[in-house]
């Protein structure tokens, strides 16, 4: 593909490159640059890609896209105002704008994104016979094929590559989680969504966004680039979120007036039920995942499906057939034991509160919370999570999560003030595997041990290395007599 074709639609400040140059591929990491590549130098938070231009040229880059002209005046370059956005445009051009050929649904919010995408994918497949691509925290999927994933929303060029794979595989719809990082870092720049969904906003990622207002404004960017916005009318941040919105909006709620409401809510140990009410219909809904938060995760799916032309009754029928979502209030087999073990992705104060309230609603014995906090992330939420455990758990086991480059003991020290002075007993077991063993040893009849924070993850990240750690395997091996 010629350089000028890759740059189509991109404002150019200056250029010292032959626009008819044939480009074989695109790279934005000099370590993977090959002869004939177009190298895009992006300015990051930790690394400035401009410092690697010489390395990329030495590796054979045919031209460079950059925000600052290279120091070496012989390098063929194209100067743009924003190289992150340039990479997104170049990716769309390189792969032939694959998103334009599919119905795009983006889901943003602090909690509930993964569950929402899985439920909506199931509804679209069952009721429209659609082949659906899914992009998210757990995994990426093309129909039933599972693809590994490193982050919630891939870098823009990889995202366009994934869209192209989905288009080639016959996908008619894409349902994807859209993280606040992806919106701010322009990973989804230029992607137009048919439907955008907002789940909720609670404290998370303040190491990146600094304030809740900035966090909300990042999420709001989705609703400036979608045709229909489906929003939680019960969430206090919705008003701010929609200030600059350009889309048509539909609201769902359990408490507030909305286009779609949940009435007569029933919360059971293994499911939720409610009556979904619009101005035209009343439909009974059941989803086989417990928890009050699941009411909202179901309402947003029903509302989005309505926006995509699927009647409420048919969506409800599809949802009743959906199996459990991995890592979300997931029951771990404990054969022969008189206690229950659950795995949940709860890693913020709000999500921890949600899952513990759910468990307390059906636990016959104690609710035991095993949790930690991620390293290199928002430190202010750590004592808050401790306080949630102190308020809702009958016993807490404070341990390590993904410490990343921090010392686990230092992270735990930030959590403990939230437990200080409470009547809730707790213990600290720094090693997470040993903490799970401790929990299994001390769980009694009717108790529910909730392993919080890892959810779908099958690893623990320490100093940039992901070590295999699947909590399902740890429980199974220990209960079978292993160590």
Order of alpha helices (4+ residues) and beta strands (2+ residues): alpha-beta-beta-beta-alpha-beta-beta-alpha-beta-alpha-beta-beta-beta-alpha-beta-alpha-beta-alpha-alpha-beta-alpha-beta-beta-beta-beta-alpha-alpha-beta-beta-alpha-beta-alpha-beta-alpha-beta-alpha-beta-beta-beta-alpha
